[in-house]
Amino acid sequence: MTKPRYGEIALAALLAAAAGAPAAPRPNIVHIVADDLGWKDVGFNGCEDIKTPNLDALAAAGAKLTQFYVQPMCTPTRACLMTGRYPFRYGLQTAVIPSVSTYGLDTAEWLMPQCLKEAGYRTAIIGKWHLGHADRKYWPRQRGFDYQYGAMIGELDYFTHEEQGVLDWFRDNQPVREEGYTTTLIGTDAARLIEGHETSAPLYLYLAFNAPHTPYQVPKEYLDRFPGIKDATRRTYAGMIACLDDEVGRVVAALERRKMRDNTLILFHSDNGGTRNAMFAGVMADMSKVKIPCDNGPYRDGKGTLYEGATRVCALANWPGRIRPGTVDGIIHAVDIYPTLAALAGASTAKSRPLDGVDVWETISRGRPSPRSEIVYNIEPFRAAVRRDEWKLVWHTLLPPAVELFDLARDSSERNNLAARHPDKVAELQRRIEALSKESAKPLFLVDQFKAVMKGMHGEPILPIDEDYAGVELP
């Protein structure tokens, strides 16, 4: 993919000034990410039993993005957002970073907060990081964020802020012990940050909720909002989403009080689709005997797979007067967010490694056709998937191998495998996957697990290979 050239951005600004046209403002950016949220578990995608009035209002007044793609799991998606590059290029394509592991996002990558900070933005992360925790060189404050508050890993108790008895709650690199429900604490801190922001500099706030990821926990007041939901897990899950929606409303209200709202781009999406398989539901509770509550609507399967239910997520963008209200059907991937925001900010991406993302602002803001025609769902030693235009190939390379070919224009639910009817298309997409695999770094998760196994063979303690992190989907 061709990355934006800073010189072209500057030239365009000079030409606009010479012509007497007002220069577009550099927006404040509030990038909100939910965790394991089902595609249909928001009102703007048709959910009937869970109410999300604040998100629905943003979607109604902005762009509802119907083909917004991410990676199948948390860490890979967050890496895409920060780098503008697919995670197979630097080894984060498989699973998430386990709490017992020491690797993280390669420090040679030039991240979005570094890019925006150089352009004069005040940068902050409030919420979940999950791109490296064992060494401080991987932490947000070391990667371009002026301010940090929240969790470093991926899954924690919502009330104790611990992961298996270990505190995972920090402010500016320092551990914090405090009372409160994490979703509420995250929203409250974001509102406080906005209210204290010095508006002479634009703000980039990466607001990464851990809701509604497992463990399914919520204050009683939110449970009481949903007496009509009989399934206990679904009722708790609904309360978690309602709390998240309330905190989004709190953030929007803070922007309005500070008179920042009219010049703030709000982007919202999930990090992956809702969980449909207990294997990917988390390690803090046994979900094997629980009905998984997430609903991905018409899309197949969920988190951890290569199907649309894992990778096509609920998403919206809102900027009053700058984004045309309506439905946007153009293809957008998480890697596109970096170059798109950099272009809006007038920021140089010269220090980044070659970007996979493209500037999709005209697609988001005006509904124009997307410049993107390809989606790389993932490239792993045991499976891969790629989409070109409307054709999608899912290739399971473990023996016995299997291929699935779908025409997403006619079959977005991926019910009909057309591989046998279109062998030429299968071969074309397999060649593309093979070419990408030659550019792929070894998955750090698998390297980490292999080293642990080898240590175990020599009588040392062996790192458990938990199902949640196995990352292997059999055909």
Order of alpha helices (4+ residues) and beta strands (2+ residues): alpha-beta-alpha-beta-beta-alpha-alpha-beta-beta-beta-beta-beta-beta-alpha-beta-alpha-alpha-beta-alpha-beta-beta-beta-alpha-alpha-beta-beta-beta-beta-alpha-alpha
